[in-house]
C-alpha cells in the first residue's frame, strides 16, 4: 500500500519533552511524515500556508497549535487534522471553536473534558485515552516514602507540596528544577532542604537518567495545574507510582482519588493521607496495565477514524452556532482579559 505524504506540524518544545513521539510512530505506519516545527510560541517562525500549498500534502497534522480559520481556508489540502492539548484549550469558551466548523477538519483529543467541549459545537471530533506500557517496579518498603517533584511551573509550588505532605513528613524528596518556558520557580529554603531531606536536581536529564531517578521513588507530584496529555504523570502511573495531582484534567481522567492516586484542590491544598501507599500503588499498577491494554486496542481505530469521510455540520446547526459565537464573543474576550490580569497579579504577589 502506498503511504500518503503528510505534514506533521508540531510545537517545538516537544523536541525536548518528546511527548509526541508515540503519535509520530503511530501515524508513520500509514503516512510518510514530514516533520515541521512551530516556533511561534517563542516569537519564532512557523510553517507558512505558501509552503504547505507548494508541497501538495495529502494530509496536514497540526499538533497543539493550529492556524487561524482564515488561513486554514487558504490551504489546498482538505485533509486537516488537529491534535489539541487540553492545557492550552482550558480557558477557551466552546463558542470560540465555531469558526472551525465546515473546514473539512477532524479533531482528535486525548482529554475527555476537551472532547466534550468540542462536541458542544458539533465539531468532527474523536477521543482516545493514551497510556504507556506498564513497567515492573517493586520497592522493598512503601513505609519509607520517597517523593519525586518536578518543579516545572509557577502553579504547583514547593509551598503547596509542603502542605500536601504535612509538617510531620518523614522520608526523602527529589526535586527536579527544570521549568517550563517563562515559568518562575522558587526553591525550598535551606531549612526546608534539611528538614525534608531534599535532593535538588538542576540539569535536564536524558531519558535513561530520568527513568532511573523516577523509578527509585514511590510518590510523584504532578507538576502542572492542567495537562495536554500528561506524559510526566502517565510515566509515573506506568511504574505503579502513587501520583498526587490537582483535581483537574487530564490528571482526574486517570486518577480516582484514594484508589490509584490522590487528588487535591490546588486553591486549597491540605495534608494528604499516605498511610495506605502500598494499596494505592498496587491499584495504580493494575489500572495502568488495563489502560495500556485499552490503548493498544484503540491504536488501530485511530487510523480507521483518520480515513473516514469528514462529518458535515448541518446548515441549521451551523447558523445556530454562528449566532452563539457572535453574541458570546464579547463576553469571552472580557473573561480572558480578566483571567490574564488575575494570573499576572497572583504571580507578582
C-alpha positions in Angstrom: 0.0 0.0 0.0 1.3 3.4 -1.0 1.9 5.7 2.0 0.3 9.2 2.0 2.6 12.2 2.3 1.6 14.2 5.4 2.9 17.3 7.2 3.4 16.8 10.9 3.4 20.4 12.4 4.5 20.1 16.0 5.1 22.5 18.9 8.9 22.9 19.0 9.1 22.5 22.8 8.2 18.8 22.2 11.7 18.4 20.8 12.8 18.5 24.4 9.9 16.7 26.1 9.4 14.0 23.4 5.8 13.7 24.4 4.5 13.4 20.8 6.9 10.6 19.7 4.2 8.0 20.2 1.9 9.8 17.8 4.6 10.1 15.1 5.3 6.4 15.4 1.6 5.5 15.1 0.9 7.8 12.1 4.1 6.7 10.4 2.6 3.3 9.9 0.3 4.7 7.2 1.7 8.2 6.4 5.0 9.4 5.1 5.5 12.1 7.7 7.4 15.3 7.1 8.3 16.7 10.5 7.9 20.5 10.7 8.3 22.7 13.8 6.2 25.6 15.0 8.4 28.2 16.8 5.8 30.9 17.0 5.2 30.3 20.8 8.6 31.9 21.4 8.3 34.6 18.8 10.0 32.4 16.2 8.9 31.3 12.7 6.1 29.0 11.8 5.2 26.9 8.8 3.6 29.1 6.0 0.5 28.5 4.0 2.5 29.0 0.8 5.0 26.2 1.7 2.2 23.8 2.6 0.4 24.5 -0.7 3.6 24.2 -2.7 4.4 20.7 -1.2 1.0 19.4 -2.0 0.5 17.3 1.1 -2.3 14.7 1.2 -2.9 15.4 5.0 -1.7 18.1 7.4 -1.5 17.2 11.1 -1.4 20.1 13.5 -0.2 19.3 17.0 -1.3 21.6 19.8 -1.2 24.8 17.8 -3.4 25.3 14.7 -3.7 28.0 12.1 -6.5 30.6 12.3 -9.6 29.5 10.3 -9.0 32.2 7.7 -5.6 30.7 7.0 -6.9 27.1 7.0 -9.3 28.2 4.2 -6.3 29.1 2.1 -4.8 25.6 2.2 -5.2 23.5 -0.9 -5.1 20.4 1.3 -8.5 19.5 2.5 -7.5 16.7 4.9 -6.8 18.8 8.1 -6.3 17.0 11.4 -5.8 18.7 14.7 -4.5 17.2 17.9 -5.2 19.9 20.6 -3.8 19.8 24.1 -6.1 20.4 27.0 -3.9 22.7 29.0 -3.8 25.2 26.1 -7.5 24.9 25.5 -8.7 25.0 29.1 -9.7 28.7 29.2 -11.2 28.8 25.7 -15.0 29.2 25.6 -16.7 26.5 23.5 -18.2 29.1 21.2 -14.6 30.1 20.0 -14.4 26.9 18.0 -17.4 27.8 15.8 -15.2 29.4 13.0 -13.6 26.0 12.5 -16.9 24.3 11.5 -17.2 23.5 7.9 -13.5 23.4 7.2 -13.1 19.6 6.4 -11.2 19.2 9.6 -11.1 16.3 12.1 -10.0 16.8 15.7 -8.5 14.1 18.0 -8.5 14.8 21.7 -6.6 12.9 24.4 -8.7 14.6 27.0 -12.3 13.6 27.6 -13.2 17.0 29.0 -11.8 18.8 26.0 -13.7 16.4 23.7 -16.9 17.2 25.5 -16.3 20.9 25.0 -15.6 20.5 21.3 -18.7 18.4 20.8 -20.8 21.2 22.2 -20.3 22.9 18.8 -20.7 19.7 16.9 -17.0 19.5 15.8 -15.9 16.4 14.0 -14.1 15.1 17.0 -12.7 11.8 18.4 -11.5 10.9 21.9 -8.8 8.5 22.9 -7.2 7.8 26.2 -3.4 7.3 25.8 -1.3 5.2 28.2 2.3 4.0 28.3 3.2 0.4 28.7 3.5 -0.8 32.3 7.0 -1.0 33.8 7.5 -3.6 36.5 8.7 -1.8 39.7 8.9 -3.3 43.1 10.2 -1.2 46.0 11.1 -3.1 49.2 9.2 -0.9 51.7 6.4 1.5 51.0 6.6 2.8 54.5 9.8 4.5 53.5 8.4 7.3 51.4 10.4 8.8 48.5 8.8 11.7 46.6 9.7 12.9 43.2 8.6 16.5 42.5 9.3 18.1 39.1 9.2 21.8 39.9 8.1 22.8 36.4 5.6 25.6 36.7 4.6 28.5 39.0 1.3 26.9 39.7 2.4 23.8 41.6 5.0 25.2 44.1 7.1 23.8 46.9 4.9 25.6 49.4 1.9 23.7 48.1 3.8 20.4 48.1 4.8 21.1 51.7 1.2 21.5 52.7 0.2 18.2 50.9 3.0 16.2 52.7 2.5 17.8 56.1 4.8 19.0 58.8 5.4 15.5 60.1 6.5 14.0 56.7 9.4 11.6 57.1 11.1 10.3 54.0 13.1 11.6 51.0 12.3 14.1 48.4 13.9 14.6 45.0 13.1 18.0 43.4 13.9 18.4 39.7 14.1 22.1 38.8 14.0 22.3 35.0 11.0 24.6 34.5 8.7 25.2 31.5 9.5 28.3 29.4 8.7 31.6 31.1 7.8 30.0 34.4 9.4 31.4 37.6 10.0 28.8 40.3 11.0 29.3 43.9 13.4 26.8 45.5 12.9 25.5 49.1 14.7 27.3 51.9 17.9 25.8 53.3 15.9 24.9 56.4 13.3 23.0 54.3 16.0 21.2 52.4 17.4 19.9 55.6 14.1 19.3 57.3 12.5 17.4 54.4 15.7 15.6 53.3 15.6 17.2 49.8 17.9 16.5 47.0 17.9 19.1 44.2 18.5 18.0 40.5 19.1 21.1 38.4 20.0 19.8 35.0 17.8 18.3 32.3 18.2 14.6 32.3 18.3 12.2 29.4 15.6 9.6 29.3 17.7 6.8 30.8 18.8 9.0 33.7 15.3 10.3 34.3 13.7 6.9 34.2 16.3 5.6 36.8 15.6 8.5 39.1 11.8 8.3 38.7 11.9 4.5 39.3 13.6 5.0 42.6 10.6 6.8 44.0 7.1 5.7 45.2 5.3 9.1 45.1 5.1 11.5 42.2 3.9 15.1 42.5 2.3 16.1 39.1 4.0 19.3 38.1 1.2 21.2 36.3 -2.2 22.6 37.0 -3.6 21.2 33.8 -2.1 18.8 31.2 -2.3 18.4 27.4 -1.9 14.7 27.6 0.1 14.3 30.8 3.1 12.3 29.8 5.0 13.1 33.0 2.4 11.7 35.4 1.5 8.9 33.0 5.1 7.8 33.1 4.8 7.6 36.9 1.5 5.7 36.7 3.0 3.2 34.3 5.6 2.4 37.1 2.9 1.9 39.7 3.9 5.1 41.5 1.3 6.9 43.5 0.6 10.2 41.7 -0.5 13.3 43.7 -2.2 15.8 41.3 -4.5 18.8 41.2 -8.1 17.7 40.7 -8.1 18.9 37.0 -7.8 17.4 33.6 -6.2 15.4 32.4 -5.0 14.0 35.8 -8.5 13.4 37.1 -9.3 11.4 33.9 -6.8 8.8 35.0 -6.8 9.0 38.8 -9.6 8.0 41.2 -8.8 9.7 44.5 -7.7 7.3 47.2 -7.8 4.3 44.8 -4.9 4.7 42.3 -3.6 8.1 43.3 -4.5 11.2 45.2 -6.2 14.4 44.0 -6.3 17.8 45.7 -7.8 21.3 45.4 -5.0 23.5 44.1 -6.6 26.6 45.6 -7.0 25.0 49.0 -4.3 22.3 49.4 -4.5 20.2 52.6 -2.3 17.4 54.0 -2.9 14.1 52.3 -3.0 10.7 54.0 -0.3 8.4 52.6 -0.8 5.6 55.2 -2.3 3.3 52.5 0.5 4.0 50.0 1.2 0.3 49.3 -2.5 -0.4 48.5 -2.7 2.7 46.2 0.4 1.6 44.3 -1.0 -1.9 43.9 -4.2 -0.4 42.4 -2.1 2.0 40.3 -0.1 -0.8 38.7 -3.4 -2.7 37.9 -5.2 0.3 36.3 -2.1 1.3 34.4 -1.9 -2.2 32.9 -5.6 -2.1 32.0 -5.4 1.4 30.5 -2.4 0.4 28.3 -4.2 -2.7 27.0 -7.2 -0.5 26.0 -4.8 2.0 24.2 -3.2 -0.9 22.4 -6.6 -2.0 21.1 -7.6 1.6 20.2 -4.5 2.5 18.1 -5.8 0.8 15.0 -9.1 2.6 15.5 -7.3 6.0 15.4 -6.0 5.1 11.9 -9.5 4.0 10.8 -11.1 7.2 12.1 -8.5 9.3 10.2 -9.6 7.6 7.0 -13.3 8.3 7.5 -15.1 10.9 5.5 -15.4 14.2 7.3 -18.6 14.8 9.1 -20.5 17.8 7.9 -22.2 20.2 10.3 -25.9 20.7 9.2 -26.6 24.2 7.9 -29.3 24.9 10.5 -26.8 23.9 13.3 -24.1 26.0 11.7 -26.3 29.1 11.7 -27.3 28.4 15.3 -23.6 28.1 16.5 -22.6 31.2 14.5 -25.3 33.2 16.4 -23.9 31.9 19.7 -20.4 32.9 18.6 -21.5 36.4 17.6 -23.3 37.1 20.9 -20.9 35.4 23.3 -17.5 36.6 21.8 -17.6 40.0 23.7 -18.1 38.1 27.0 -15.3 35.6 26.1 -12.8 38.4 25.4 -13.5 40.2 28.7 -13.4 36.9 30.6 -10.0 36.1 29.0 -8.6 39.6 29.8 -9.7 39.3 33.5 -8.1 35.9 33.8 -4.8 37.2 32.5 -4.9 40.2 34.9 -5.6 37.9 37.8 -2.9 35.5 36.9 -0.4 38.4 36.5 -1.2 39.7 40.0 -1.0 36.2 41.5 2.4 35.6 40.0 3.6 39.1 41.1 2.3 38.6 44.6 
